[in-house]
Amino acid sequence: MPKPVVPEDKRRRRRPTKSGTVLSEELIVETALRMLREHGSAGLTARRLGLALDADPSTLYRYFRGMDELTLAIGDALIGQALRGWRRTGEWRADLRSFGLGIHAAYLAHPQAALLTTNRVTGRAHELAADEAVLDVLRTAGFPLPDTVRIYHAFIDQTLAFAALDAASLALPSDSLHADEDMWRSTYARLPATTHPRIAEAAPLLATRMLDSAYPTALEMLLDSAAARLDAFRD
């Protein structure tokens, strides 16, 4: 049976750790993000996290019911980072573009955490605020409710899917990442037109284009589709 989480006011009355650190959810999540960045998901355990915080591992269960709940808090923290850097302008397309790019960037800043959290639904404060904001941007722009939900679904899933894909590349060992990137020059660029005519003609562009994330392009295509849908509705 999971242990009950101690209310925040009671946590604050706890004594500091041996090093004088006062634990909080935010500190635990920040430390977990650092450990994921340095050691990957395999290195994130209650025991190691307790050592990093100079606290008994059992103390963590005063804040989280288990490592899975901590994982959800990590994902919510990444969404929170994107929210803090986002300002609405009132122009729906610009607002969705900047928010999508912000979420994508927040996850790529922590690739190991992205791999652990992009497929999760946290139900926590930042995720709820983000969902409410996207839905409100679309409804305020005049999208009917069914289209709002359809576009919201595509927008969120596309953003998180590209975050996971691009984070997986960044999380590779550097030798593997460089080998993958070099494949466009060492293999694709050398294919003869007699056997692979379309690859051969596109090779110079592929060698540069495929090294960058396709997310900005995919996002613009989604926004183009949404704009056409809105225009059709207004007509």
N, C-alpha and C positions, 0 to 999 in steps of 0.2 A: 504494500500500500504506500503511495507517495506521501512524503512528509508534508505537513501544512506549511505554507509560506508565512513567515512572520510579518505582521503589518509594519509599514515603513516607520511609524513613530517608535515602535519598540526596537527596531534595528538601530535607530540613531542613538539609543541609550546604551548600546553595547560598548564595551571598552575597546580602545584601539588595539591593533595587533602589536606584536613584540617590537616591530620597527616604528611604531607610532602611527601607522596608517589607519585611517577610519574607513571601513569598508562601505561601499554603496553599490547599487546596481550599475551605475554608470562606470565606476572604477573597474568592476569585475568585467563588464563588457569591453571596455578599452583594453584591459590586460589580455582578455581572450582574443581580441583582434590582433594584438601584437604577437601573441603566441602562434596564431594561425599564419600570420605573415612569415614568421621565422621558422616554424616547424611543420606547417601543414595541419590538416585535420587529424592525422594520426597522433600528433603531438599535443592535442588539446584533451586533457583528462582532468578530472576533479583533483587528483593528487598533484599533478604538475601545476595546475592553476593555483592551488593552495600554496604551493612552494613559492610561486612567483609573487603571490600577494602576502607572503609571510603569515599565512593563516592556516588553521586546521582545515582540511578539505571539507569536513562536516559543516563548517561555518557557511559554506556556499549554499547549503540547502535551507538556510534562513531566508535567502533571497530568491532562489529558484528551486522548483520541485525536482529538477534533475537536469542533466546535460542537454536534453532535448528542449526544455524550456529556455535554457541559456542560448541555444542555437536560434530559437525564434527571436529572442531579444537582440541577438547580433544582427539578424536580418532587418529587424525594425530600426536598429541604430543606423544602418546604412541608408535606409529610406529617409530617416531623419536628417542625415547629412545633406541629402539632395533637397529636402524641403527648406532647410535653412538658407540655401543659396538661391532660392527661387522667388521671383517677384512677378506677380501677374500684371499684365499690361492692359487687359481688356480686349485684346485681339486674340481670338481663340487659337488660331493656327500658330502664332508666335509663342503663345503660352504653352501649348502642348509640345512644341518643338523644344523649347528651352527646358521644360520639365523632363521630357524623355531623355535628352542629352545629359541632364544633370544626374538622373538615376543611373544611367549607363556609366557615367564617369565615376560615380560614388562606388559602384560595385567593382569597377576595374582598378580602383585604388586599393582594393583589398581582394585580389583574385581568389585566394584560398577561401576566404569567407563567402565570396560569391558562389563558388562551387557548392558550398555547404547549404546555402540559404535561398538561392533564386527560385527553387521549386516549392518553397514552403509558403503557407498562408499563416501569418503571425497573429492576426486579430488584435494586434497591439496598437497603441495610440498613433504612432507615425504612419503606419500602414493605413489605418482608418482615415486619417487626415488626408493622405495622398489620394485615396480612392474617392473621398468626398470632393476633393478639389477637382479632379479630372472630370467626374460626373457633372459638377457644377459648371465647369468651363464649357462643356458640350451643351448642357441644357440652356445656359445663358446665351449661347450662340444661336439657339433656335432649333437645334436638332430634336426631332421627335424622340420620345422615350425609347422605342425599340431600336432606333438607329444609335441613340446615345449608348445603350448597353452594348450593342454590337461593336461600335468603334472603341469604346472603353476596353472591352475584352481584347480586341486585336491590339490596341495600343499597349496595354499592360503586358500581355503575353509576348508580343514582339520585343519590347524593351528588355524584359527579363531573359528571353531566349538568347538574344544577342549578347547580353551581359554574361550569361553562362558560357556561350561559345567563345567569346573573346577572352574571358577570364581563364578558360581552360588552356588557351594558347599561352597566356602570360604565366600560368602556373607550371608550364613544362620546364624541364631542365634547359639551361641556355643552349647547350649543344643541340638538343632536339628541336628547339624553337628555330635556331639558325638553319638547321638542316631542312626543316619544313619550308622556311622562307626561300632558301636557295633552290628548292626544287623547281620553282617557276623559271629560274634561269638555267639551271643545269640540265633539266629534262624537257620541260615544256618548250623552252625557246629553241631547242635543237631538233624538235620533231620535223621531219620533212613534209613539205606541202603535198607530196605525192601520196602520202598515207594519212595525213591529218591536216587537210587544207584549212579548215576553219581555225584550228588551234594555231597553225603556223602564221596565219594573217593577223591573229589577235595577240600573238606571243609578246610583242613589245609592250602592249598595254596591260596584258595580264601580269607581266613581271613587276609592274609598279602598282597596279590597282589592287592586286590580291594580297598585298602586304598590309593594307589598311582595313579597318572594320567597314563592313557594308551597312552598318546600322544607320548612319546619317542618310544614305540613299534610300534604304528601305523605309525609314521614317517619313521622308518626303513623299514617297509613293503612297504611303498610307494616308498622309494628310491631303494629297491630291485627290485620292478616292473619296475621302470624307467631304472635301469641298465640293466635288461634283455632286455628291449625294445631297448636300445641303442646298445647292443651287437648283437641283431637280425638284426638291421639296417646295422651295419657294415659288418656283414657276408653276 
